[in-house]
Amino acid sequence: MKITYLGHSCFLVTTAKARLIIDPYLTGNPLAAAKADDIHVDYILCSHGHEDHTGDALAIAKRCHAQIVANYEIAEYFGAQGANTLGMNPGGAHVFPFGKVKLTLAHHSSSVNAGLNPIYLGNPCGLLLFADGKTVYHAGDTALFLDMQLIGKYPIDVAMVPIGDNFTMGPEDAAAALDLLKPKLAVPMHYNTWPPIAVDPQEFVEAAAVHDHTVRVLKPGEALEI
């Protein structure tokens, strides 16, 4: 499995049987490592409704004939606009040709057009991806919460966790999350895109190292293989 960081909370995941993009926000993203028109995937996974996690979902879905996988409200929202979607909800899992996706809890909010006419788009979620014998956890946007210890009962190979503070966990809480999740490797996300979430990822690296957690900071465009 190859995981490529595209900036903010967006990752391209290449498995033996499919290509997936998580939280596609490339258009308008000052740190994006790719253009939406250059993305070719089979599935699109969205953790919650905010535009910095779903911004390119519809366009990519229509161009690639890819399926959007998200909570029920997000799936219905994009389905009404002509996309192929699969609606799920926290605690639920679905088996795909490439493996399995399970939605987890996340503590955040979820809407579009928040500054104009907010449209509620269901509960925010984290994503557990099981493929190629590996387990990947994308926390979405979330606060630190104790039930992460239940997610940590899975043998997580890679955990992507937000560290930008203000809207989500900051470096210290993200490091505390690793105590509950116990991943083999952690990758920070959702930071430095705009001033309110500006943070030095080294703060997370150092906080995580206190309890011997391994962190790899990926620059947009960088990839790792597991």
C-alpha positions in Angstrom: 0.0 0.0 0.0 1.3 3.4 -0.9 0.0 6.6 0.9 0.7 10.0 -0.7 0.1 13.2 1.2 -1.5 15.8 -1.0 -1.8 18.6 1.7 -4.2 19.6 4.5 -6.0 16.3 5.3 -6.0 14.9 1.8 -4.3 11.6 1.1 -4.1 9.4 -2.0 -4.1 5.7 -1.1 -3.0 3.1 -3.7 -3.9 -0.5 -2.9 -3.5 -3.6 -4.9 -7.0 -3.4 -6.2 -8.0 0.3 -6.1 -7.0 3.9 -5.8 -8.7 6.0 -3.1 -8.6 9.6 -2.2 -9.4 10.8 1.4 -10.8 14.2 2.1 -10.2 15.7 -1.4 -9.4 19.4 -1.0 -7.1 20.5 -3.8 -8.7 23.4 -5.5 -8.1 26.5 -3.5 -5.7 24.7 -1.1 -2.5 26.7 -1.0 -0.5 23.6 0.0 -2.0 21.2 -2.5 0.6 18.9 -4.2 -1.7 18.1 -7.1 -4.5 19.5 -9.2 -8.0 17.9 -8.9 -8.1 17.3 -12.7 -5.0 15.2 -12.4 -6.5 12.8 -9.8 -7.7 9.4 -11.0 -9.3 7.2 -8.4 -11.9 4.6 -7.9 -13.2 5.7 -4.5 -13.5 9.0 -2.6 -13.7 8.9 1.2 -15.0 11.9 3.1 -14.7 12.3 6.8 -17.2 15.2 7.2 -18.9 17.9 5.2 -16.7 20.9 5.5 -15.5 22.2 2.1 -11.8 21.8 3.1 -12.5 18.0 3.1 -15.1 17.6 0.4 -14.3 20.5 -2.0 -13.3 18.4 -5.0 -15.3 15.3 -4.2 -18.2 15.8 -6.7 -16.0 16.9 -9.6 -13.6 13.9 -9.1 -16.5 11.5 -8.7 -18.2 12.5 -11.9 -15.0 12.7 -14.0 -13.6 9.4 -12.7 -17.0 7.6 -12.2 -15.7 7.1 -8.7 -17.9 6.3 -5.7 -18.1 8.7 -2.8 -18.1 6.9 0.6 -19.2 9.0 3.5 -21.8 9.4 6.2 -25.4 9.2 5.1 -26.1 12.9 4.8 -23.0 13.6 2.7 -23.8 10.7 0.5 -27.3 11.9 -0.1 -26.1 15.5 -0.7 -23.7 14.5 -3.4 -26.0 11.7 -4.7 -28.7 14.4 -5.4 -26.1 16.1 -7.6 -25.5 13.1 -9.7 -22.7 11.3 -7.9 -22.4 7.6 -7.2 -22.4 7.4 -3.5 -22.5 5.0 -0.5 -23.9 6.3 2.7 -22.7 4.9 6.0 -22.6 6.0 9.7 -20.3 5.7 12.7 -19.8 2.1 13.8 -20.8 0.8 10.4 -18.5 -1.0 8.0 -18.7 -2.0 4.4 -16.7 -4.5 2.3 -15.4 -3.3 -1.0 -13.4 -5.2 -3.7 -10.2 -3.6 -2.3 -11.0 -4.3 1.4 -13.1 -2.8 4.1 -14.0 0.7 5.3 -15.4 1.3 8.8 -16.5 4.7 10.1 -15.6 5.8 13.6 -16.6 8.6 15.9 -15.0 12.0 15.6 -15.8 15.1 17.7 -16.2 18.1 15.4 -19.0 19.7 13.2 -20.1 19.0 9.7 -21.8 21.3 7.2 -21.4 23.2 3.9 -22.0 26.9 3.2 -21.4 27.5 6.9 -21.0 31.3 6.4 -24.1 31.7 4.2 -26.9 29.2 4.5 -25.5 26.2 6.5 -26.5 22.8 5.3 -26.1 20.1 8.0 -24.3 17.1 6.7 -24.5 14.6 9.5 -22.0 13.5 12.1 -18.3 13.9 11.5 -16.4 10.6 11.3 -13.0 9.1 11.3 -12.1 6.4 8.8 -10.6 2.9 9.3 -9.3 1.4 6.1 -8.5 -2.3 5.9 -6.7 -3.3 2.7 -3.6 -5.3 1.6 -3.4 -6.7 5.1 -2.9 -3.3 6.6 -5.0 -1.0 8.8 -5.0 2.8 8.2 -6.8 5.2 10.5 -7.7 8.7 9.2 -9.0 10.6 12.2 -10.7 13.3 10.2 -11.2 16.6 12.1 -11.5 15.8 15.7 -10.9 16.7 19.3 -9.1 14.2 21.6 -11.6 11.8 23.0 -11.3 8.8 25.3 -13.1 6.3 22.9 -10.0 6.4 20.8 -8.8 3.6 23.0 -11.5 1.4 21.3 -10.2 2.4 17.9 -6.8 1.5 19.2 -7.8 -2.1 19.7 -7.3 -2.6 16.0 -3.6 -3.1 15.0 -3.2 0.3 13.3 -0.3 0.5 10.9 -0.6 4.2 10.1 -2.7 6.9 11.9 -3.3 10.3 10.3 -4.1 12.8 13.0 -4.9 16.5 12.9 -2.4 18.7 14.9 -3.3 22.3 13.8 -5.2 23.3 17.0 -8.0 25.9 16.9 -10.5 23.7 15.1 -9.0 20.3 16.1 -6.5 18.7 18.3 -3.2 20.6 18.8 0.2 18.8 19.0 -0.1 17.9 22.7 -3.6 16.4 22.4 -2.6 14.7 19.2 0.3 13.1 21.0 -2.0 12.0 23.8 -4.3 10.4 21.1 -1.4 8.2 20.1 -1.3 6.8 23.7 -4.9 5.6 23.0 -4.5 4.6 19.4 -1.1 2.9 19.6 -0.3 3.0 15.9 3.0 1.8 14.5 3.4 5.1 12.7 1.6 8.5 13.0 1.4 11.1 10.2 0.3 14.7 11.1 -2.3 16.5 9.0 -4.6 19.5 9.0 -2.0 22.2 9.9 -0.3 25.2 8.3 -2.9 25.6 5.5 -4.0 28.9 7.0 -2.8 31.1 9.9 -5.4 29.9 12.4 -3.9 26.3 12.2 -0.2 27.3 11.8 1.9 25.0 13.9 5.4 23.5 13.9 5.0 19.8 13.3 8.2 19.2 15.3 6.2 20.0 18.4 4.1 17.0 17.7 7.1 14.9 16.9 8.7 15.8 20.2 5.5 15.4 22.3 4.9 11.9 20.7 8.5 10.9 21.3 8.0 11.2 25.1 6.0 8.0 25.0 8.1 6.4 22.2 5.6 7.0 19.4 7.0 7.1 15.9 6.0 10.1 13.7 6.7 10.8 10.1 6.1 14.3 8.9 5.2 14.2 5.2 5.6 17.2 3.0 2.8 17.7 0.4 3.6 15.3 -2.4 5.7 12.9 -0.3 4.7 9.3 0.0 5.3 6.3 2.2 4.8 2.6 1.6 3.6 0.1 4.2 
